[in-house]
């Protein structure tokens, strides 16, 4: 299977489904082949994308002008356009909670968890550093997928949502908080989905999960999960240990930022070289890579699942599309950058330069990732340890726009630019390179039928729903969870 290169279209930032195609086309031209779309469903009172009230209705914020508010045809048409470009849409699948005002609570009260007073329970987390600090998502109602009463009906309901999504045009599912859902349910949903489409792919989101909960998902049948390399400071050993341990479960996907995190451009003080560094590291770290919308342009404002709107679209601070395309094409074409691989630090965890060895899954090939950790200054690095590989490997300065397509010979000493990442890859029969993406318009399809003007709904209440992830704690110890510093959900 090709490395999954995924672009995250955050629909609140883009708006109606009629605008999705232009952003998908830009992603495809950068060689991304998967388009991950956050929840598109009708939200509850808070307006949060992740507080779903109706799984079979489109969020009014994504409804084109004049479309039937009860119809999913605008979504179906948008997904068809995406597939015509050669991309595979991925749906955010949320089966561990609904909105607190979902009609399912009255229709199926047995599906929900209850507190000691018999009230529907909201999910919450406890701060591991201060147990007195408890964060409660009051707009959410926790589903009990382990319930003995009505479990078969509940699971069939979720299977129906999955099968309907495939019919709409989705070809993959990003499974939100996968560790909070029984592995048995995931096995069931994956099996039901593949009765309809054997090629559908399931991606597990497990960030913040205790290690044992991630390991427990091994039997669930996921194709990929999202790893925690975004929080790696390139100096602590936990990320490499975790990569090796979790690689026994399933291959993974790295990302330089996500919709749950601050923007890298803001964190780095608008340093373009750091933006390049973190993407180049993510692309070489594991089997796949995911990039959120706006990363290529240096967007600084973090998206919000409740409040973000198309008016938050920012001006371009830079344009990294040529760089991202170059890295993606190299990942698609070179065998060593495919698969989960094995990582080992040969030098530099305690230095300002890192020499990271990457071996293929079968151990037959090896190469290196060289990283200058210093953001503001260049560094010299002796490549004496790689002297024996000069005839068998090529050096790729992927962060530089003047990089020769076939790489260059390995020098005795390498002058690294600030925050630069360099790949040293074996000269081998490469995998078939991806065909250059055509920028022509996709095949035309019938226009979305016009319908009566939809009823205008009131502005959704802006709840104080907290961000879905906390900033990782700063510690030299290896984390107990897949994402350092985030408490496990209670």
C-alpha positions in Angstrom: 0.0 0.0 0.0 1.3 3.5 -0.8 2.3 5.7 2.2 -0.9 7.5 3.3 -0.3 11.2 2.6 -3.2 13.0 4.3 -4.4 16.6 4.1 -6.8 17.8 6.7 -9.6 20.0 5.4 -11.0 21.7 8.4 -14.6 22.5 7.2 -15.3 25.4 9.6 -12.4 27.3 8.0 -13.6 26.5 4.5 -17.4 26.8 4.7 -20.0 25.3 2.3 -19.3 22.1 0.5 -19.2 24.0 -2.8 -15.8 25.4 -1.7 -14.2 22.1 -0.7 -13.0 21.2 -4.2 -10.6 24.1 -4.7 -8.8 23.2 -1.5 -8.8 19.5 -2.3 -7.3 20.3 -5.7 -4.5 22.3 -4.0 -3.8 19.3 -1.7 -3.8 16.9 -4.6 -1.2 19.0 -6.5 1.0 18.6 -3.5 0.7 14.8 -3.9 -1.7 14.2 -1.0 -4.0 11.3 -1.7 -6.2 11.3 1.4 -8.5 14.1 2.4 -9.5 14.0 6.1 -12.6 16.0 6.9 -13.6 16.8 10.5 -17.2 16.1 11.5 -19.7 17.5 8.9 -22.8 16.4 10.9 -25.5 18.6 12.4 -24.2 19.8 15.8 -25.8 20.3 19.1 -26.4 23.5 21.1 -22.7 24.3 21.5 -22.0 24.2 17.8 -18.9 22.0 18.3 -18.1 19.8 15.3 -17.5 17.0 17.8 -20.9 17.4 19.6 -23.0 15.6 17.0 -26.8 15.9 17.4 -27.9 14.3 14.1 -25.6 11.9 12.3 -27.7 12.0 9.1 -27.9 15.7 8.5 -25.4 18.3 7.2 -24.1 21.1 9.5 -25.8 24.3 8.3 -22.4 26.0 8.2 -21.5 23.7 5.3 -24.8 23.9 3.4 -24.6 25.7 0.1 -27.0 28.6 -0.5 -30.4 27.3 -1.7 -29.8 23.7 -0.8 -32.3 21.5 1.0 -31.3 21.6 4.7 -32.4 17.9 5.1 -30.5 16.6 2.1 -27.0 15.2 2.0 -26.7 15.5 -1.8 -24.4 18.6 -1.5 -22.0 16.5 0.6 -22.2 13.5 -1.9 -21.4 15.8 -4.8 -18.4 17.4 -3.0 -17.0 14.0 -2.2 -17.5 12.9 -5.8 -15.4 15.9 -6.9 -12.7 14.9 -4.5 -12.6 11.4 -5.8 -12.4 12.6 -9.4 -9.2 14.3 -8.5 -7.7 11.0 -7.3 -8.2 11.7 -3.6 -9.9 9.5 -1.0 -12.1 11.2 1.5 -11.8 10.3 5.2 -14.6 10.9 7.6 -14.2 11.7 11.3 -16.0 8.9 13.0 -17.2 9.7 16.5 -18.9 6.9 18.3 -18.0 7.5 22.0 -20.3 10.4 22.6 -23.1 12.6 21.1 -24.3 16.1 21.9 -26.1 16.5 25.2 -29.3 17.5 23.3 -29.2 14.6 20.9 -32.7 13.0 20.4 -30.9 9.6 20.8 -30.9 10.2 24.5 -34.7 10.1 24.7 -35.0 7.5 21.9 -32.4 5.1 23.4 -31.7 6.1 27.1 -30.0 2.7 27.6 -27.2 3.6 25.2 -25.8 6.3 27.6 -23.6 6.2 30.7 -25.2 7.5 33.8 -23.9 9.1 37.0 -24.9 8.2 40.6 -28.0 10.3 40.2 -29.1 8.7 37.0 -28.2 11.6 34.8 -26.4 11.3 31.5 -22.7 11.5 32.1 -20.4 14.0 30.3 -16.9 13.0 29.5 -14.2 14.6 31.7 -10.4 14.5 32.3 -8.4 14.9 35.5 -5.1 16.9 35.5 -2.4 14.3 36.4 -0.3 17.1 38.0 -3.3 18.5 40.1 -6.2 16.0 40.6 -8.3 18.9 41.9 -8.5 20.3 38.4 -11.2 18.5 36.4 -12.2 19.5 32.9 -15.8 18.5 31.9 -17.2 18.7 28.4 -20.7 19.7 29.4 -22.1 19.7 25.9 -21.3 16.0 25.4 -23.1 12.9 26.5 -21.0 9.7 26.9 -22.1 6.6 25.0 -21.8 3.2 26.8 -20.7 0.9 24.0 -20.2 -1.9 26.5 -23.8 -1.8 27.6 -25.5 -5.2 27.9 -29.0 -3.7 27.3 -29.5 -2.8 23.7 -25.9 -3.3 22.7 -26.7 -5.1 19.5 -29.0 -2.4 18.4 -26.5 0.3 19.3 -23.7 -1.4 17.4 -26.0 -1.9 14.4 -26.7 1.8 14.5 -23.0 2.7 14.3 -22.6 0.2 11.5 -25.4 1.9 9.6 -23.7 5.2 9.9 -20.4 3.7 8.5 -22.1 2.0 5.6 -24.1 5.1 4.7 -20.8 7.2 4.8 -19.2 4.8 2.3 -22.3 5.2 0.1 -21.9 8.9 0.3 -18.3 8.6 -1.0 -16.0 8.2 2.0 -13.1 5.8 1.6 -11.6 5.9 5.0 -12.5 6.7 8.7 -10.4 8.6 11.3 -11.7 7.0 14.5 -11.9 9.7 17.2 -10.7 8.6 20.7 -10.4 5.0 19.5 -9.1 3.8 22.8 -12.4 4.8 24.5 -14.3 2.3 22.3 -14.1 -1.5 22.8 -11.8 -3.3 20.3 -14.7 -5.7 19.7 -16.8 -2.9 18.4 -14.1 -1.7 16.1 -13.6 -5.2 14.7 -17.4 -5.4 14.0 -17.5 -1.9 12.3 -14.4 -2.7 10.2 -15.9 -6.0 9.1 -19.2 -4.4 8.2 -17.5 -1.7 6.2 -15.5 -4.2 4.2 -18.5 -6.1 3.2 -19.5 -2.9 1.3 -16.0 -1.8 0.2 -13.0 -4.2 0.9 -10.6 -1.3 0.4 -11.9 1.0 3.1 -9.2 2.1 5.5 -9.5 2.8 9.3 -7.2 5.2 11.1 -7.2 5.2 14.9 -6.8 8.4 16.9 -5.3 7.5 20.3 -3.5 10.7 21.4 -3.6 11.0 25.2 -4.3 7.3 25.7 -2.5 5.3 28.3 0.0 3.0 26.7 -1.9 -0.1 27.8 -5.0 1.2 26.1 -3.2 1.6 22.8 -1.7 -1.9 23.1 -5.2 -3.2 23.8 -6.3 -2.0 20.3 -3.9 -4.4 18.6 -6.7 -6.9 18.0 -9.1 -4.2 16.7 -7.9 -4.4 13.1 -6.9 -0.8 12.5 -4.8 -0.1 9.4 -3.0 2.9 10.9 -2.9 5.1 14.0 -1.7 8.6 14.6 1.6 8.9 16.5 2.9 11.5 18.9 6.1 12.7 17.1 4.6 16.2 17.0 5.6 16.5 20.7 9.1 15.2 20.2 11.8 17.7 21.0 14.3 15.7 19.0 16.3 15.1 22.2 14.3 12.8 24.5 14.3 9.0 23.9 10.6 8.4 24.5 9.5 9.0 20.9 11.9 6.4 19.5 11.0 3.9 22.2 7.3 4.5 21.6 7.8 4.2 17.8 9.3 0.8 18.2 6.8 -0.4 20.7 3.7 0.8 18.8 5.1 -0.4 15.5 4.2 -3.9 16.6 0.5 -2.8 16.7 0.1 -1.1 13.3 1.9 1.4 11.1 1.4 5.1 12.1 1.0 8.6 10.8 3.0 11.6 11.9 2.0 15.2 11.7 3.7 18.6 12.4 0.5 20.1 13.8 -3.2 19.2 14.0 -6.6 20.9 14.6 -6.1 20.2 18.3 -2.7 21.9 18.6 -1.4 25.5 18.2 -0.1 26.4 14.8 3.6 25.6 14.3 4.1 29.0 12.7 2.9 30.7 15.9 4.9 28.4 18.2 8.1 29.0 16.3 7.8 32.8 16.0 7.0 32.6 12.3 10.2 30.7 11.4 9.8 29.2 7.9 12.8 27.0 8.4 11.1 25.4 11.5 8.0 24.9 9.4 10.1 22.9 6.9 11.9 21.0 9.6 8.9 19.7 11.4 7.3 18.5 8.1 10.4 16.9 6.9 10.8 15.1 10.2 7.2 13.9 10.2 7.4 12.6 6.6 10.4 10.4 7.5 9.4 9.4 11.0 6.8 6.7 10.1 4.6 5.2 7.4 2.4 8.2 6.7 2.1 11.9 7.2 -0.8 14.3 7.8 -0.8 18.0 7.3 -3.7 20.4 8.2 -5.0 23.1 5.9 -3.0 26.3 6.1 0.3 24.8 7.1 1.6 25.4 3.7 0.9 29.1 4.0 2.2 29.6 7.6 -1.2 30.2 9.2 -0.8 31.2 12.8 -4.3 31.1 14.3 -5.3 27.8 15.8 -8.6 26.5 14.5 -11.5 26.1 16.9 -14.2 23.4 16.7 -16.9 25.9 17.8 -15.9 29.3 16.6 -13.7 29.1 13.5 -15.4 30.5 10.4 -14.3 31.2 6.8 -13.5 34.8 7.8 -10.6 33.4 9.8 -8.8 32.5 6.6 -5.4 34.2 6.8 -3.2 35.9 4.2 -0.2 33.8 3.1 2.9 34.4 5.2 4.8 32.1 2.8 4.1 29.4 0.3 5.7 26.0 1.0 3.9 24.1 -1.7 7.0 23.3 -3.7 8.8 22.1 -0.6 5.9 19.9 0.5 5.4 18.5 -3.0 9.1 17.7 -3.1 9.1 15.8 0.2 5.8 14.0 -0.6 7.2 12.8 -4.0 10.3 11.5 -2.4 8.3 9.6 0.2 6.1 8.1 -2.5 9.1 7.1 -4.7 11.7 5.9 -2.3 11.2 2.4 -0.6 13.1 3.4 2.6 10.6 6.2 3.4 7.7 3.8 3.1 6.4 1.5 5.8 6.8 2.2 9.6 10.5 1.3 9.7 12.8 1.2 12.7 14.5 4.3 14.1 17.6 4.5 16.2 19.6 7.6 17.3 23.3 7.0 16.3 24.4 10.4 17.7 23.0 13.6 19.1 20.1 13.1 21.4 22.1 15.2 23.9 23.6 17.4 21.2 22.4 20.2 18.9 22.7 17.9 15.8 20.9 14.6 15.5 21.9 11.6 13.4 19.0 9.3 13.2 19.2 5.9 11.5 16.1 4.6 9.7 15.9 0.9 8.7 13.2 -0.6 6.4 10.5 -2.9 8.0 12.5 -6.0 6.9 15.8 -4.5 8.0 17.3 -4.9 4.5 17.8 -1.2 3.8 19.1 1.6 6.0 19.5 5.3 5.6 19.8 8.4 7.9 18.0 11.5 8.9 20.3 14.4 9.8 18.7 17.3 11.8 20.0 20.6 13.0 18.0 21.3 16.1 19.1 24.9 16.3 16.6 27.3 14.8 18.7 30.4 14.6 22.1 29.2 13.5 23.8 26.8 11.1 26.0 23.9 12.2 28.9 21.9 10.8 28.6 18.1 11.0 31.3 15.6 10.1 29.9 12.7 8.1 32.8 10.5 8.7 30.6 7.7 10.1 28.8 7.6 6.7 32.0 7.5 4.7 31.5 3.8 3.9 28.1 4.6 2.3 29.3 7.2 -0.1 29.0 4.9 -3.1 25.7 3.3 -2.0 23.7 6.3 -0.8 22.7 9.8 -1.9 22.2 12.9 0.2 18.9 14.8 -0.2 18.7 18.3 1.2 14.9 18.4 1.1 14.6 21.7 2.9 16.4 23.5 0.2 14.5 24.6 -2.9 17.6 24.1 -5.1 17.9 20.4 -4.2 19.0 18.3 -7.2 16.2 15.8 -8.0 18.5 12.8 -7.7 20.3 14.0 -4.6 24.0 14.6 -4.3 27.1 12.8 -3.2 27.9 12.6 0.6 30.5 15.2 1.6 33.0 14.6 4.4 31.6 17.6 6.3 28.0 18.9 5.9 27.2 22.6 6.5 23.7 22.5 7.9 21.4 25.6 7.6 19.3 26.6 10.6 16.8 23.9 11.5 17.7 22.0 8.3 16.8 18.3 7.8 18.7 16.1 5.4 17.9 12.6 4.2 20.6 10.1 3.3 19.0 7.4 1.3 20.3 4.2 -0.4 20.7 4.1 -4.2 18.3 1.3 -5.0 15.6 0.5 -7.5 13.0 3.0 -6.4 9.3 2.4 -6.1 7.4 3.6 -9.1 7.2 7.4 -8.8 3.9 9.1 -8.5 2.7 10.6 -11.7 2.8 14.4 -11.6 -0.6 15.7 -10.6 -2.5 17.4 -13.3 -3.9 20.8 -12.4 -6.7 20.6 -14.9 -10.3 20.7 -13.8 -11.8 17.3 -12.8 -14.4 15.7 -15.0 -17.6 17.6 -14.9 -20.6 16.2 -13.1 -24.1 17.4 -12.9 -24.5 20.4 -10.7 -26.0 20.1 -7.3 -29.7 20.6 -7.7 -31.2 23.8 -6.4 -33.8 23.6 -3.7 -35.8 26.0 -1.7 -34.0 28.5 0.5 -33.1 26.7 3.7 -34.5 27.8 7.0 -32.0 30.1 8.7 -30.9 28.8 12.0 -29.8 30.8 14.9 -26.2 31.3 15.6 -25.0 28.3 17.6 -24.3 29.0 21.2 -20.6 29.3 21.8 -19.9 27.1 24.7 -16.8 27.1 26.7 -15.8 23.7 25.3 -12.2 23.3 25.9 -9.6 22.3 23.3 -9.5 18.6 22.8 -5.9 18.4 23.8 -3.7 20.0 26.3 -0.2 21.3 25.8 2.2 18.5 26.8 3.9 18.7 30.1 7.6 19.4 29.9 9.5 16.6 31.4 12.6 14.6 30.7 10.8 11.4 31.6 9.2 9.1 28.9 5.5 9.8 29.0 3.0 7.2 30.2 0.6 8.1 27.4 0.8 8.2 23.6 0.8 12.0 23.8 3.0 13.4 26.5 1.3 15.4 29.2 -2.4 14.8 28.3 -4.4 13.0 31.0 -6.2 9.9 30.2 -9.9 10.4 29.9 -11.7 9.4 33.0 
